[in-house]
């Protein structure tokens, strides 16, 4: 009786180790948890990734506007004062 129980227990443990049906679902669950944590981290707080990204884009937009203004203010002041295009009389 005891040997029969031990044999069945070993067979059950062997089958349990070989069974991989739930492993994929657990892996997908862990991936979903990690992605959710990243999304919460990225979009929350004043010092978050998104707020820093918005700040950088605002800096770039300000520099572009400044460059536009600087190029408009200096475009007419350079050259010899001749307003005719070359080759025309």
C-alpha positions, 0 to 999 in steps of 0.5 A, a space after each residue: 500500500 505504501 509503495 503504491 502511494 509513493 509511486 503515484 506521488 512520484 508520478 504526480 510530481 513528475 507530471 506536475 513538473 512537465 505541465 506548462 499550461 499556466 506558465 504562459 498566462 503568468 508571464 503575460 500577467 507579469 508583463 502587464 503589471 510591469 507595463 502598468 507600473 511604467 505607465 503610472 511612473 511616466 505619467 504621474 507627478 511633476 517630476 515625471 518623464 512626460 513633464 520633462 519631455 514637455 519642458 524640453 519641447 517648450 525650450 526647443 519651441 522657444 529657441 525656434 521662435 527666437 531664431 525666427 525673430 533673429 533672422 527677420 531682424 538681421 535679414 535687411 541689415 547685411 550686404 552693400 545696400 544694393 537692392 537689385 539682384 545680380 545681373 539686372 541693370 
